[in-house]
Amino acid sequence: MEEIIISIIEKPKIKNVILIEGLPGVGNVGKLAAEHLIDELKAVKFADIYSKYFPPQVLVDDNGVVKLVNNELYYVKHNKKIKKDLIFLVGDYQGLTPEGQYNLS
């Protein structure tokens, strides 16, 4: 497997961007907050990130469908409420090693 595979769904035209990262950690607070903002702001998914630096696991959803662990990127264009474009990085895991965290960054 390649170290990191980025599957691009669409290439949004964004500028003046703020990145908000919400990955699992202590209590999953950042992940839950970022996922809430994605839902509330109706962010659009534009990429999936797969990596050998994530645990070799799959997740099974409520319908029994298996999914390889990954991270996802979403965007929101600026509007009356939001003065800048936003990108959200959310996912199942952080990189398992310092090298993996660095390369994923």
Buried (B, 14 or more C-beta within 10 A) or exposed (E): EEEBEEEEEEEBEBEEEEEBBBBBEEEEEBBEEBBEBBEEBEBBBBBBBBBBBBEEEEEEEEEEEEEEBBBBBBBBBBEEEEEEBBBBBBBBBBBBEEEBEEBBE
